[in-house]
Amino acid sequence: MPNRTASWLRWILGMGERRKLGDVALDIVLFAGMMTAGLYVARTFLNPILSNLVDPDKEKHEQAKRQAKAHLDRLSRRRHIDGIGDHGADGARGGRVEELVLNEYENLIALEMVAPDDIHVGFDDIGGLDMIIEELKESVIYPLTMPHLYQHAASLLSAPSGVLLYGPPGCGKTMLAKALAKESGASFINLHISTLTEKWYGDSNKIVRAVFSLARKMQPAIVFIDEIDAVLGTRRSGEHEASGMVKAEFMTLWDGLTSSNSSGIPAQIVVLGATNRMHDIDEAILRRMPKKFPITLPNLEQRRRILQLILKDAKLDTDNFDLDHVSKITAGMSGSDIKEACRDAAMAPVREYMRQHGRDGPSKRPVDPAQFRGIRTDDFVKHPANDAYGDIDETFIEPQD
C-alpha cells in the first residue's frame, strides 16, 4: 500500500512538473511576441519622435539633401551642355556634379546656389556701367572660364580671390553681381546672412567651412555676399565670441584659396561682396578683396542709357517726349529711383483712362492697348509728391562724364 501511494504521488508531481515546463514555454513565446510587437511599434511610431528630439533639425537636413540633389542635377545638365567641370578634383575645375558627395552642411549651402539659367539679368540689361563691366570680364570672367589663356603666368593672372562692389543703394550692385554669374556660367552661391547664423554653438563655423569646400567641388564658383558689412564688419572688443570666430574662420579659409592644388593650379573661386557702407567692413577683409569697383550715382549719359533700357518696351508719345530733358531732370537719382520714376510716368495714361471711363466703376473687360496714350515728358515733371523724386538730394552735383 505505501509503495502504491508513493508511485501515485510521483506520477502527480511529474504531471505538475510537465505543466510548469509547458507554462514556461508558453510564457517565453508570449514574451517574444510582445517584444517583437513592441519593437515594431517603437520603430514605426516612437523612433521618428525620439529622432526629432535628439536632432530637431533632422527633417530640415533631409529636405535640404533632397532639394540640393535636385538642384545639382539641374546644374549638372547645364555643365554638360557648356563643357564645364570635366577636369576632375585635381584639375582647374570641379568634378562631375552628379558624382559629388556632400555632407549635411554642404547640402544646406547647395540650397543657396543659383543656376545661371535661373538668372534673367545679363550685362546687356545694365546701363551706364560699360567700363566696369569690361574690367569685370577681363579680371573675373575670362580667368574663370578660359584659364588656358592665362597659363603662361597663372600665379599673376588668375582671378582675384575677392571683388567688392560698393556705392549708394539702388545703383545696381546686386544686379551687376547677378549678371556676372549669368555671363560667367560659374556656380553662383548666393550666401544669405541667415544661413551663417545657426542657433547651435559651432555650427556657424561648420557652415563657413562648407561654403568653401562646396565651392572647391563646384569650381569655377562665385560666392556672393550682399551687404557684406553685416557679416564681415569691423571687429570690436564688445563683439560676441561666436561672431568673431565666424569671421576668423572665414578669413582663414579665404586665404586657402590662393594656394595651388597638386597640379599647381590655383582655386577658381571668387568671393564677391556688395555694400553701401564700405568703411564698416573689417580692414582684413578689404585686404582680401584687391578688386574694388565704385558703383556711384549715374551721370547724364548713364541716366540716358538707363532710361533707354527701361523704356524700350513702353509706348512713348514721340512728339511730346524728350529723352534728353528727362535725363537732366532725373539728376541725383539712382538707377532704382529712375525705374520708379518711369513706373510713375507709365501710370499717368492709366489714371487718365480710369477718369474718362471709370464713371460706371472699373471694368474687367479687356482693354485695347491702343486706347492708352503714350508717355510724355510732362508725366515725369508732374509727378506725385510721394514718388521716387522725393529722395533726390537737392545739393547733388552732377558727376563728370
MARVEXSE-697533 format. One record per residue (C-alpha): residue in one letter; x, y, z. Coordinates in steps of 0.001 Angstrom, whole numbers, always signed. Example, Ala and Ser with C-alpha at 12.3 -4.5 7.8 and 13.67 -1.06 7.14 Angstrom:
BEGIN
  residu        u        v        w
       A   +12300    -4500    +7800
       S   +13670    -1060    +7140
***
This chain:
BEGIN
  residu        u        v        w
       M       +0       +0       +0
       P    +2688    +2558     +864
       N    +4521    +1693    -2360
       R    +1402    +2271    -4441
       T     +812    +5612    -2696
       A    +4405    +6724    -3344
       S    +4179    +5859    -7033
       W     +901    +7753    -7304
       L    +2480   +10852    -5747
       R    +5472   +10600    -8067
       W    +3099   +10474   -11066
       I    +1168   +13571    -9880
       L    +4379   +15528    -9252
       G    +5650   +14569   -12687
       M    +2492   +15876   -14323
       G    +2853   +19140   -12411
       E    +6458   +19445   -13499
       R    +5469   +18917   -17102
       R    +2709   +21508   -16768
       K    +5183   +24010   -15369
       L    +7545   +23446   -18274
       G    +4661   +23981   -20677
       D    +3709   +27190   -18924
       V    +7297   +28401   -19121
       A    +7451   +27661   -22831
       L    +4159   +29452   -23366
       D    +5410   +32430   -21375
       I    +8550   +32550   -23499
       V    +6532   +32512   -26710
       L    +4195   +35241   -25437
       F    +7130   +37354   -24249
       A    +8895   +37034   -27601
       G    +5710   +38060   -29407
       M    +5200   +41064   -27157
       M    +8823   +42148   -27619
       T    +8523   +41837   -31388
       A    +5317   +43867   -31406
       G    +6864   +46437   -29078
       L    +9943   +46833   -31266
       Y    +7750   +47250   -34344
       V    +5659   +49938   -32635
       A    +8778   +51697   -31353
       R   +10426   +51649   -34759
       T    +7294   +52762   -36585
       F    +5920   +55403   -34251
       L    +8374   +56262   -31485
       N   +11641   +56297   -33440
       P   +10751   +59381   -35552
       I    +9646   +61229   -32420
       L   +12796   +60318   -30488
       S   +14980   +61154   -33500
       N   +13430   +64607   -33712
       L   +14022   +65103   -30007
       V   +17678   +64125   -30370
       D   +18152   +66100   -33639
       P   +15463   +68788   -34068
       D   +16929   +69775   -37444
       K   +16844   +66273   -38929
       E   +13842   +66994   -41142
       K   +15442   +70258   -42263
       H   +18636   +68428   -43224
       E   +16719   +65706   -45063
       Q   +14760   +68305   -47003
       A   +17964   +70187   -47790
       K   +19537   +66967   -49045
       R   +16635   +66265   -51403
       Q   +16469   +69821   -52714
       A   +20232   +70056   -53092
       K   +20306   +66851   -55148
       A   +17568   +68147   -57450
       H   +19363   +71475   -57827
       L   +22732   +69873   -58551
       D   +21121   +67612   -61148
       R   +19900   +70712   -62996
       L   +23320   +72314   -62726
       S   +24899   +69102   -63992
       R   +22819   +69216   -67164
       R   +23863   +72831   -67741
       R   +27534   +71955   -67247
       H   +27357   +69069   -69692
       I   +25979   +71463   -72299
       D   +28663   +74089   -71649
       G   +31521   +71614   -71148
       I   +32310   +72907   -67651
       G   +33666   +70747   -64863
       D   +35255   +67833   -66689
       H   +38782   +68016   -65290
       G   +38317   +66114   -62053
       A   +39171   +67054   -58499
       D   +42831   +67809   -59190
       G   +42236   +69896   -62285
       A   +41403   +73521   -62655
       R   +37720   +72783   -62488
       G   +35464   +70703   -60279
       G   +34447   +67108   -60942
       R   +31222   +65830   -62384
       V   +28361   +67328   -60410
       E   +26296   +64131   -60205
       E   +29259   +62295   -58620
       L   +29701   +64744   -55751
       V   +29163   +63531   -52195
       L   +28028   +66342   -49893
       N   +27797   +66410   -46114
       E   +24789   +67862   -44298
       Y   +26271   +71371   -44121
       E   +27237   +71386   -47795
       N   +23663   +70376   -48589
       L   +22452   +73496   -46765
       I   +24819   +75670   -48801
       A   +23810   +73902   -52023
       L   +20329   +75325   -51478
       E   +21882   +78793   -51790
       M   +23241   +78029   -55245
       V   +21616   +79699   -58238
       A   +21797   +78097   -61653
       P   +22766   +80529   -64449
       D   +19570   +79595   -66302
       D   +17536   +80927   -63370
       I   +19136   +84378   -63634
       H   +17347   +86634   -66088
       V   +19739   +89590   -65934
       G   +22694   +89998   -68262
       F   +25235   +92703   -68951
       D   +23040   +93996   -71779
       D   +20344   +94816   -69219
       I   +22631   +97135   -67244
       G   +23027  +100694   -68430
       G   +25868  +103102   -67828
       L   +28436  +100677   -66364
       D   +30210   +99650   -69549
       M   +33745  +100344   -68277
       I   +33207   +98381   -65060
       I   +31593   +95515   -66968
       E   +34565   +95328   -69327
       E   +37021   +95235   -66426
       L   +34982   +92546   -64671
       K   +35114   +90459   -67824
       E   +38893   +90769   -68033
       S   +39671   +90230   -64354
       V   +36985   +87729   -63292
       I   +35060   +86047   -66118
       Y   +37895   +85236   -68513
       P   +40236   +83745   -65850
       L   +37349   +81579   -64588
       T   +36002   +80403   -67932
       M   +39144   +80417   -70108
       P   +42061   +79584   -67785
       H   +44142   +78282   -70715
       L   +44675   +81892   -71824
       Y   +46477   +82652   -68568
       Q   +48588   +79520   -68106
       H   +51797   +81314   -69078
       A   +51510   +83374   -65861
       A   +48850   +81574   -63844
       S   +50003   +82890   -60468
       L   +49752   +86501   -61654
       L   +46772   +86363   -63996
       S   +44404   +84128   -62029
       A   +41047   +85509   -60953
       P   +41252   +87709   -57831
       S   +40247   +85979   -54601
       G   +37882   +88827   -53753
       V   +35901   +91544   -55553
       L   +33979   +94351   -53835
       L   +31164   +96409   -55356
       Y   +30438   +99493   -53267
       G   +28285  +102572   -53621
       P   +24919  +104132   -52711
       P   +21787  +101961   -52532
       G   +19877  +101318   -55743
       C   +22792  +101817   -58134
       G   +22891   +98250   -59466
       K   +25426   +96377   -57305
       T   +23273   +93280   -56793
       M   +22067   +93397   -60394
       L   +25675   +93536   -61588
       A   +26567   +90530   -59403
       K   +23703   +88501   -60903
       A   +24746   +89449   -64420
       L   +28319   +88434   -63604
       A   +27122   +84973   -62567
       K   +24901   +84710   -65650
       E   +27618   +85661   -68116
       S   +30372   +83586   -66500
       G   +28321   +80389   -66199
       A   +30138   +79700   -62924
       S   +28493   +78103   -59909
       F   +26883   +81010   -58045
       I   +26464   +80655   -54268
       N   +24183   +83462   -53093
       L   +25128   +83324   -49410
       H   +22488   +84776   -47080
       I   +23266   +86144   -43632
       S   +20636   +83898   -42050
       T   +22439   +80809   -43368
       L   +25570   +81650   -41385
       T   +23742   +82360   -38130
       E   +22892   +78933   -36692
       K   +21440   +78571   -33202
       W   +23839   +75781   -32186
       Y   +27264   +76890   -30985
       G   +29938   +75937   -33505
       D   +27552   +75181   -36368
       S   +28222   +78549   -37997
       N   +31908   +77662   -38304
       K   +30997   +74331   -39897
       I   +28736   +76129   -42364
       V   +31552   +78538   -43276
       R   +33817   +75554   -43943
       A   +31059   +74016   -46048
       V   +30857   +77191   -48169
       F   +34468   +76871   -49264
       S   +34537   +73069   -49508
       L   +31443   +73121   -51743
       A   +32888   +75968   -53815
       R   +36032   +73890   -54382
       K   +33948   +70926   -55506
       M   +31864   +73134   -57816
       Q   +34598   +75413   -59158
       P   +34681   +77652   -61083
       A   +32499   +79282   -58457
       I   +31439   +82720   -57231
       V   +30448   +83202   -53575
       F   +28259   +86320   -53385
       I   +27565   +88100   -50088
       D   +25158   +91028   -50311
       E   +25503   +93629   -47538
       I   +28855   +92095   -46674
       D   +29417   +94690   -43945
       A   +26711   +92987   -41855
       V   +28582   +89660   -41922
       L   +32239   +90676   -42055
       G   +32159   +94086   -40402
       T   +34888   +95630   -38285
       R   +35787   +93516   -35250
       R   +35179   +95248   -31931
       S   +36122   +94463   -28339
       G   +32495   +94026   -27254
       E   +31648   +91678   -30110
       H   +30141   +88263   -29336
       E   +32671   +85440   -29298
       A   +30768   +83359   -31855
       S   +30704   +86236   -34363
       G   +34448   +86745   -34035
       M   +35074   +83028   -34551
       V   +32998   +83022   -37745
       K   +34992   +85941   -39179
       A   +38304   +84322   -38253
       E   +37214   +81020   -39816
       F   +36043   +82797   -42971
       M   +39333   +84649   -43411
       T   +41439   +81544   -42761
       L   +39587   +79537   -45392
       W   +39608   +82510   -47745
       D   +43402   +82637   -47565
       G   +43455   +78986   -48578
       L   +42031   +79906   -51978
       T   +45344   +81431   -53015
       S   +47211   +78137   -52534
       S   +47596   +75875   -55561
       N   +46469   +72268   -55809
       S   +48655   +69256   -56609
       S   +48760   +70326   -60262
       G   +49998   +73807   -59373
       I   +46703   +75425   -60399
       P   +45109   +77963   -58009
       A   +41487   +77571   -56990
       Q   +38988   +79154   -59369
       I   +36831   +80681   -56659
       V   +35939   +84357   -56246
       V   +34298   +85918   -53186
       L   +32091   +88760   -54434
       G   +30744   +91297   -51946
       A   +28378   +94258   -52232
       T   +27908   +97055   -49715
       N   +26852  +100672   -49336
       R   +28899  +101001   -46125
       M   +32419  +100205   -47204
       H   +34035  +101813   -44153
       D   +32223   +99369   -41850
       I   +33993   +96371   -43391
       D   +36925   +94926   -41464
       E   +40299   +96030   -42836
       A   +41496   +92431   -43044
       I   +38512   +91649   -45268
       L   +39193   +94645   -47517
       R   +42779   +93457   -47939
       R   +41471   +90156   -49257
       M   +39388   +91972   -51903
       P   +42016   +93560   -54176
       K   +39488   +94459   -56875
       K   +37132   +97239   -55728
       F   +34612   +98832   -58078
       P   +32694  +102004   -57133
       I   +29074  +101854   -58336
       T   +28100  +105512   -57990
       L   +25051  +107587   -58915
       P   +24755  +107742   -62714
       N   +25855  +110806   -64636
       L   +23891  +112376   -67500
       E   +24949  +109914   -70197
       Q   +24461  +106946   -67881
       R   +20956  +108110   -66977
       R   +20149  +108437   -70653
       R   +21265  +104860   -71245
       I   +19272  +103618   -68210
       L   +16135  +105385   -69457
       Q   +16544  +103835   -72896
       L   +16734  +100362   -71381
       I   +13766  +100838   -69048
       L   +11515  +102442   -71677
       K   +12471  +100213   -74613
       D    +9164   +98307   -74450
       A    +6994  +101242   -73346
       K    +4673  +103221   -75608
       L    +6069  +106748   -75994
       D    +4441  +109864   -77410
       T    +7234  +110640   -79847
       D    +6002  +114194   -80439
       N    +5875  +115059   -76745
       F    +8678  +113034   -75219
       D   +12184  +114468   -74813
       L   +14673  +111865   -73588
       D   +17424  +114450   -73082
       H   +15211  +116583   -70853
       V   +14119  +113603   -68758
       S   +17777  +112605   -68405
       K   +18526  +116050   -66973
       I   +15623  +116270   -64520
       T   +16493  +112872   -63032
       A   +19879  +114145   -61815
       G   +20703  +112809   -58361
       M   +18598  +109677   -58793
       S   +19910  +106135   -58635
       G   +19048  +103521   -61223
       S   +16362  +102149   -58917
       D   +14880  +105636   -58460
       I   +14825  +106182   -62226
       K   +12929  +102920   -62686
       E   +10334  +104033   -60124
       A   +10048  +107410   -61878
       C    +9372  +105595   -65155
       R    +6763  +103457   -63403
       D    +5022  +106594   -62093
       A    +5115  +108155   -65572
       A    +3672  +104996   -67130
       M     +774  +105154   -64663
       A     -295  +108618   -65900
       P    -2067  +107321   -69065
       V    -3789  +104643   -66964
       R    -5058  +107262   -64496
       E    -6419  +109364   -67354
       Y    -8206  +106363   -68850
       M    -9771  +105499   -65499
       R   -11013  +109075   -65049
       Q   -12598  +109062   -68503
       H   -14087  +105562   -68494
       G   -14385  +104741   -64840
       R   -17609  +106625   -64079
       D   -19531  +103360   -64074
       G   -16917  +101660   -61944
       P   -13867   +99660   -63002
       S   -14489   +97134   -65755
       K   -12814   +93750   -66021
       R   -13293   +93616   -69776
       P   -10118   +93501   -71904
       V    -8825   +96915   -72960
       D    -7140   +97609   -76273
       P    -3628   +98997   -75506
       A    -4111  +101433   -78393
       Q    -6629  +103319   -76233
       F    -3829  +104444   -73904
       R    -1785  +107409   -74996
       G    +1997  +107294   -74990
       I    +4238  +108509   -72165
       R    +5101  +112206   -72353
       T    +7785  +114357   -70803
       D    +5103  +116029   -68672
       D    +4439  +112691   -66991
       F    +7919  +112904   -65473
       V    +7535  +116562   -64490
       K    +4041  +116353   -62973
       H    +4865  +113637   -60500
       P    +3132  +112820   -57193
       A    +4716  +114183   -54031
       N    +5395  +110710   -52611
       D    +7127  +109145   -55613
       A   +10769  +108464   -56442
       Y   +11572  +112165   -56812
       G   +11095  +112655   -53098
       D   +14515  +111103   -52398
       I   +16519  +113446   -54634
       D   +19293  +115337   -52894
       E   +18874  +118994   -53846
       T   +22615  +119579   -53239
       F   +23581  +116881   -55736
       I   +26497  +117750   -58023
       E   +26369  +116194   -61480
       P   +29171  +113609   -61905
       Q   +31598  +114288   -64693
       D   +31476  +112022   -67750
***
